[in-house]
Each structure stands twice: as C-alpha cells, then as structure tokens.
Amino acid sequence: MIAQIANSSFALARRSVTMQIKQHALGYAWTLIIPMLYAGCYIFIKQQLNGGGAHTVEGWWDVIRAFAGITLFQCWMHQVQETSDFIRRNRGLLKGMSVGPIPFVLAIAIEGVIALVIRVILIVIAVPVLGLSLPTDWYAWFSFFFSLVALLASATMLGLLLAPWAVLYADVRKGLSSIGLPLILISPIFYAALEKTSGGLFWINVVNPISAPLAVIARSLRGEDSVYLLPMMIAFGVSILVLSWLFRSLGRQVPILLERMGN
C-alpha cells in the first residue's frame, strides 16, 4: 500500500511538472522573473532614497532579504493554494483512484520541494553575486534549511485545513488570492524583523506563519541568530501534529465532499 501511494504520488507530481513546462514557454523561469522585478524595483527605490549612491553592504543584505522573501513567499502561497484546491481540481481522478486522496497531497508536496530547491539555489547564488559572504557556521545552515522545511510544512497544513471549505465555499479561494499583498506588506520582507520580544509587531510576526521562517532565513544567511527560531520550531511541531490529524481525517472527508459537489 505504501509503495502504491509513493508511486502514485511521484506519477502525479511528474504529470503536473510536465504540464507546467508545456503550458508556459518560459517554464520554471517564472520562478525567477517576478522576484527579480520586485528586487529591481526595490533596488531602484533604495538608490533614489539614498541619493543615487552605491549600495553599502547593509543595503545589499536588504536586497537579499527582499529577493529571498518574495521568492519564498510565492512558493509558500502557491503551495497553500494548490493544496486547498486539490479536491475540486482532481474530482474525477479522486473518484477513480483506489489509493485515496493522500497521493494528491504528497504530489503537491513533491512539486513544492522542487520549486523550493530552485528558489534556494537562486538565493544562495545571489549572495556571492552581490559581493556578500555566505555563512560558514553549520548552525546557520541548519537554521536556514530548517526554516525552509517549516515553510513547506505550514503551507501544506494550512492548505489541507482549508481544502474542505474551499470545496464548499468559493469565498475561500477568493480570499486566498486576495490576501497575498497584505501578507507581503506585514511580513519581514521589505523590512528587517524586530529582534526584540516586546511590541505588537513581534507578536504579529510570531502568529504570521511565514514571518518567523523568513526572519530566521534572513539572519542565518548573515551567520546570525534570531529570536524567531524558537517560535518557528514550536509552530513546526504544531504543523506536524495538525498534518497527522488531517491525513487521518482526509479519507473520511473526501467522499462526502465529492458527493456534495455532485449535488
């Protein structure tokens, strides 16, 4: 049964990636284009505000934070949207497959890992290209990669949590497509996360599912610690617990939701 689920998951993920490459002339290049546009606009505005002078080291780290933040935010949001909408999009296949809905969720997760790897490579390459130094401490790299895992886990958990409601109410899908800009503005992407544990913005960043990982990533690339590491680890543990519960209940929910969709 496990082998069948794994084979089905990889087959569905391969099918989705192949379709994306065939449907878009630039393929996965869109992974780079939009964050580069954001980073380019950010660099231009920073230069104008600084009187058109050359960037300092701190300024280039601001650019890396913005580029990495937008890039990873897009990946996170895409994962949430794809996971929350998998029942509606795969209605016919779900009725015909005997292994249940889990392969569809795992296929989206596999595709998310591929997209995440591409983005991480671009971020890591961007650091020396801008004349900055990558961290040499193993703990900084551990924090960096753990933050990526936490991002993927929270996106999958939130998507699965919303999946039944996205089937029943189109407002959920509309809300997800509309919440992107507010999340970008409130998350530590275009501003450095406050490292003080007092103040409302700190607690907003703790509650925001992407703020703590992005804050840790920005600091770990510089070889520095972040106070958001502990809240992120706690949130990761909660995500894993909720995911295990959602996977168990998914098999009972999907037949009922498919029947409701049929009506």
Secondary structure, DSSP 8 states (H G I E B T S, - for coil): -HHHHHHHHHHHHHHHHHHHHHH-TTGGGHHHHHHHHHHHHHHHHHHHHTTT----HHHHHHHHHHHHHHHHHHHHHHHHHHHHTHHHHTHHHHHH-SS-SHHHHHHHHHHHHHHHHHHHHHHHHHHHHTT------HHHHHHHHHHHHHHHHHHHHHHHHHHHHHHH-HHHHHHHHHSHHHHHHHSTTSS-----S-SHHHHHHHHSTTHHHHHHHHHHTTT---TTHHHHHHHHHHHHHHHHHHHHHHHHHHHHHHHHHH-
